[in-house]
Amino acid sequence: MSLKAARLRGRKPLNDLTKNILLWVVIVIVLLLVFSRYMPTNGQPQDIPYSAFIEDVKNNRVESVILQGETIYGVHKDKSTFKARNPETDYTALLGTLLKAGVVIDSREPKQPNFIGQLLLQMAPALLLILVFLYMLRQMQGASGGRGAMSFGKSRARLLGEDQVNVTFADVAGVEEAKQEVAEIVDFL
């Protein structure tokens, strides 16, 4: 959008500094979201292997467990929390072992994936490609004045009126080529 068009619409165009700052803010926010997703927090249970979980149950170190889908959340007798993945599809053998050890057992529905999060995750690569394509297209067209690579068919010629001509006879007084061209025109007429 040209400066003139922006003024006509009542908006000020974004200058390059504002665009760069906005771009860096978006990049920082995206990086923070990515790192916060994968960085462990203090309240997270410790991941342990299934074999270590069974060993803890047999050694009477587990106080309670919550079975949620394939994941087993539990609390040790020293109040530390843990999480293990159950490789078995049937809980009968595990339930027998837990009941023998006197572990408090609870069960919950498996967590359903967040629909909007899954949708955004699946669409993110396509949206990123579209945004990069639009950015490159805008750069080729040239955001101001149409002087980019894609403006080869657009003429920037302007029609000048008699009052806008700034060339006088004094400007071309000593130019031999101008004299020859005038002589050719006179001969032709």
LUMFI-314672 format. One record per residue (C-alpha): residue number from 1; x, y, z; residue in one letter. Coordinates in pm, 1 decimal, always signed. Each point is the difference from the previous one (the first is absolute). Last residue first. Example, Ala and Ser with C-alpha at 12.3 -4.5 7.8 and 13.67 -1.06 7.14 Angstrom:
% residues 2
(numar 2 (+1367.0 -106.0 +714.0) "S");
(numar 1 (-137.0 -344.0 +66.0) "A");
END
This chain:
% residues 189
(numar 189 (+839.7 +1836.3 -4371.2) "L");
(numar 188 (+261.3 -272.1 -4.1) "F");
(numar 187 (+283.7 +245.2 -46.6) "D");
(numar 186 (-122.4 +204.0 +299.4) "V");
(numar 185 (-23.8 -315.4 +216.9) "I");
(numar 184 (+348.6 -108.3 -103.6) "E");
(numar 183 (+138.9 +347.4 +80.8) "A");
(numar 182 (-164.1 -11.3 +345.4) "V");
(numar 181 (+160.9 -341.0 +61.5) "E");
(numar 180 (+339.6 +125.4 -113.0) "Q");
(numar 179 (-17.8 +304.8 +227.9) "K");
(numar 178 (-97.5 -217.7 +298.1) "A");
(numar 177 (+291.7 -231.8 -69.7) "E");
(numar 176 (+241.4 +292.8 -6.4) "E");
(numar 175 (-85.0 +107.2 +356.6) "V");
(numar 174 (+113.5 +355.4 +64.1) "G");
(numar 173 (-339.0 +166.3 +57.8) "A");
(numar 172 (-183.4 -295.9 +159.6) "V");
(numar 171 (-65.3 +150.5 +345.8) "D");
(numar 170 (-34.5 +353.2 -142.4) "A");
(numar 169 (-282.2 -123.2 -222.5) "F");
(numar 168 (-194.0 -86.8 +316.1) "T");
(numar 167 (-78.3 -328.4 +180.1) "V");
(numar 166 (-229.4 +32.0 +306.8) "N");
(numar 165 (-330.1 -110.2 -152.7) "V");
(numar 164 (-267.6 +2.0 +274.7) "Q");
(numar 163 (-207.3 +294.6 -126.3) "D");
(numar 162 (-54.1 -164.6 -335.8) "E");
(numar 161 (-149.3 -307.7 +169.0) "G");
(numar 160 (+185.4 -320.8 +67.3) "L");
(numar 159 (-152.7 -345.0 -37.0) "L");
(numar 158 (+167.2 -244.6 +233.9) "R");
(numar 157 (+183.5 -322.8 -78.6) "A");
(numar 156 (+19.4 -261.4 +278.0) "R");
(numar 155 (-105.5 -281.3 -229.1) "S");
(numar 154 (-97.8 -329.9 +158.9) "K");
(numar 153 (+93.2 -312.9 -188.6) "G");
(numar 152 (+330.3 -61.9 +183.2) "F");
(numar 151 (-157.0 +40.7 +345.0) "S");
(numar 150 (+65.4 -354.0 +126.4) "M");
(numar 149 (+366.2 +55.5 +88.7) "A");
(numar 148 (-77.6 +291.1 +228.8) "G");
(numar 147 (-45.5 +368.5 -80.3) "R");
(numar 146 (-371.9 +11.3 +81.9) "G");
(numar 145 (+17.4 +336.8 +168.9) "G");
(numar 144 (+10.4 -121.4 +357.4) "S");
(numar 143 (-45.2 -360.6 +107.5) "A");
(numar 142 (+210.5 -135.6 -282.4) "G");
(numar 141 (-160.1 -270.1 -206.1) "Q");
(numar 140 (+284.1 -241.0 +72.5) "M");
(numar 139 (-5.0 +77.2 +373.4) "Q");
(numar 138 (-376.4 -51.2 +13.9) "R");
(numar 137 (+33.3 -334.7 -175.2) "L");
(numar 136 (+274.8 -104.9 +241.5) "M");
(numar 135 (-214.6 +89.3 +301.5) "Y");
(numar 134 (-302.9 -175.6 -149.4) "L");
(numar 133 (+204.8 -315.7 -62.0) "F");
(numar 132 (+146.4 +8.6 +352.9) "V");
(numar 131 (-350.1 +40.4 +144.7) "L");
(numar 130 (-135.6 -286.7 -211.7) "I");
(numar 129 (+288.1 -225.9 +103.0) "L");
(numar 128 (-57.7 +80.8 +368.3) "L");
(numar 127 (-371.9 -65.6 -35.2) "L");
(numar 126 (+70.4 -340.8 -157.2) "A");
(numar 125 (+248.9 -90.2 +274.0) "P");
(numar 124 (-237.2 +117.8 +277.0) "A");
(numar 123 (-310.3 -185.9 -122.7) "M");
(numar 122 (+65.6 -325.1 +185.8) "Q");
(numar 121 (+105.3 +171.6 +321.4) "L");
(numar 120 (-288.6 +244.9 -25.0) "L");
(numar 119 (-249.0 -285.7 -33.5) "L");
(numar 118 (+158.7 -193.6 +285.5) "Q");
(numar 117 (-12.9 +305.3 +225.6) "G");
(numar 116 (-359.8 +72.4 -98.0) "I");
(numar 115 (-107.8 -358.6 +69.1) "F");
(numar 114 (+183.2 -34.9 +332.6) "N");
(numar 113 (+82.3 -368.4 +25.8) "P");
(numar 112 (-223.0 -203.3 +226.8) "Q");
(numar 111 (+163.2 -107.3 +323.7) "K");
(numar 110 (-77.5 -359.7 +90.5) "P");
(numar 109 (-285.8 -31.8 +248.8) "E");
(numar 108 (+112.8 -45.9 +357.2) "R");
(numar 107 (+77.2 -292.1 +230.0) "S");
(numar 106 (+99.2 -16.7 +364.8) "D");
(numar 105 (+199.2 -262.9 +188.6) "I");
(numar 104 (+129.1 +22.2 +359.0) "V");
(numar 103 (+297.9 -236.7 +25.4) "V");
(numar 102 (-24.2 -292.8 +242.5) "G");
(numar 101 (+288.8 -195.1 -156.0) "A");
(numar 100 (-227.2 -293.1 -89.6) "K");
(numar 99 (-250.1 +244.4 -155.1) "L");
(numar 98 (+269.2 +155.3 -219.7) "L");
(numar 97 (+126.3 -336.6 -126.9) "T");
(numar 96 (-353.4 -118.2 -79.5) "G");
(numar 95 (-78.5 +328.9 -175.6) "L");
(numar 94 (+314.1 -35.3 -213.5) "L");
(numar 93 (-92.0 -351.9 -111.8) "A");
(numar 92 (-357.0 +109.1 -83.3) "T");
(numar 91 (+94.5 +329.3 -173.3) "Y");
(numar 90 (-17.9 -129.5 -357.3) "D");
(numar 89 (+165.5 +184.2 -286.2) "T");
(numar 88 (+344.3 -26.5 +157.9) "E");
(numar 87 (+273.4 +255.4 -72.3) "P");
(numar 86 (-113.5 +219.9 +290.3) "N");
(numar 85 (+174.2 +337.4 -11.1) "R");
(numar 84 (+136.3 +133.6 +327.0) "A");
(numar 83 (-44.7 +324.5 +192.1) "K");
(numar 82 (+140.7 +93.3 +336.0) "F");
(numar 81 (-74.9 +212.8 +303.0) "T");
(numar 80 (+211.3 +34.8 +311.9) "S");
(numar 79 (-198.1 -30.3 +324.6) "K");
(numar 78 (+262.3 -218.5 +181.2) "D");
(numar 77 (-249.6 -288.3 -24.0) "K");
(numar 76 (+12.7 +36.5 -377.0) "H");
(numar 75 (-287.0 +164.6 -187.1) "V");
(numar 74 (-126.2 -122.1 -335.3) "G");
(numar 73 (-109.3 +77.6 -352.6) "Y");
(numar 72 (-31.3 -296.5 -237.1) "I");
(numar 71 (-42.0 +84.4 -367.0) "T");
(numar 70 (-149.9 -229.4 -263.8) "E");
(numar 69 (-350.6 +132.6 +59.8) "G");
(numar 68 (-7.3 +167.2 +339.8) "Q");
(numar 67 (+76.9 -229.0 +292.4) "L");
(numar 66 (+51.3 +199.0 +319.6) "I");
(numar 65 (+237.4 -147.9 +254.9) "V");
(numar 64 (+45.6 +11.6 +377.5) "S");
(numar 63 (+261.9 -59.3 +271.9) "E");
(numar 62 (+285.9 -159.5 -194.1) "V");
(numar 61 (+319.6 -104.6 +183.3) "R");
(numar 60 (-117.3 -352.9 +92.0) "N");
(numar 59 (+306.0 -176.2 -152.2) "N");
(numar 58 (-227.8 -181.8 -249.4) "K");
(numar 57 (-163.7 +331.3 -100.3) "V");
(numar 56 (+339.8 +170.6 -41.5) "D");
(numar 55 (+121.6 -289.1 -219.8) "E");
(numar 54 (-315.3 +26.2 -213.5) "I");
(numar 53 (+62.3 +376.0 -44.5) "F");
(numar 52 (+367.9 -58.6 -82.9) "A");
(numar 51 (-107.4 -251.5 -268.4) "S");
(numar 50 (-247.3 +251.4 -143.5) "Y");
(numar 49 (+275.7 +256.6 -46.3) "P");
(numar 48 (-16.7 +323.7 +199.3) "I");
(numar 47 (-110.1 +347.1 -104.9) "D");
(numar 46 (+7.4 +242.3 +294.5) "Q");
(numar 45 (-327.2 +178.1 +68.5) "P");
(numar 44 (-23.1 +363.1 -108.2) "Q");
(numar 43 (-40.8 +262.7 +272.2) "G");
(numar 42 (+355.8 +132.9 -39.8) "N");
(numar 41 (-41.7 +74.5 -369.2) "T");
(numar 40 (+156.9 -176.5 -294.9) "P");
(numar 39 (+74.6 +203.9 -312.7) "M");
(numar 38 (-167.5 -128.9 -316.1) "Y");
(numar 37 (-310.6 +217.8 -19.8) "R");
(numar 36 (+168.8 +300.8 +159.6) "S");
(numar 35 (+269.4 -16.3 -268.3) "F");
(numar 34 (-249.9 +2.7 -286.7) "V");
(numar 33 (-211.1 +277.6 +151.3) "L");
(numar 32 (+306.3 +210.6 +75.3) "L");
(numar 31 (+128.6 -49.3 -355.3) "L");
(numar 30 (-334.7 +106.3 -148.6) "V");
(numar 29 (-12.8 +310.0 +221.0) "I");
(numar 28 (+358.9 +94.2 -90.7) "V");
(numar 27 (-69.9 -36.8 -373.5) "I");
(numar 26 (-317.3 +211.2 +24.2) "V");
(numar 25 (+185.9 +274.4 +187.8) "V");
(numar 24 (+280.9 -12.6 -257.1) "W");
(numar 23 (-244.1 +47.0 -287.7) "L");
(numar 22 (-173.3 +290.9 +174.2) "L");
(numar 21 (+334.8 +168.8 +60.5) "I");
(numar 20 (+95.7 -47.0 -364.2) "N");
(numar 19 (-332.9 +135.6 -126.0) "K");
(numar 18 (+22.5 +301.4 +231.0) "T");
(numar 17 (+354.4 +73.4 -117.9) "L");
(numar 16 (-99.9 -34.1 -366.1) "D");
(numar 15 (-277.9 +258.4 +22.9) "N");
(numar 14 (-361.9 -94.8 +38.9) "L");
(numar 13 (-221.2 +219.4 -215.7) "P");
(numar 12 (-211.7 +263.7 +174.2) "K");
(numar 11 (-371.9 -44.9 -29.9) "R");
(numar 10 (-265.2 +248.3 -111.4) "G");
(numar 9 (-86.7 -185.2 -319.4) "R");
(numar 8 (+124.0 +285.2 -215.6) "L");
(numar 7 (+324.2 +14.4 +198.0) "R");
(numar 6 (+65.4 -369.3 -59.7) "A");
(numar 5 (-65.8 +41.2 -372.9) "A");
(numar 4 (+251.1 +287.4 -16.5) "K");
(numar 3 (+266.8 -195.6 +186.9) "L");
(numar 2 (-36.2 -290.0 -236.4) "S");
(numar 1 (-140.5 -335.6 +95.2) "M");
END
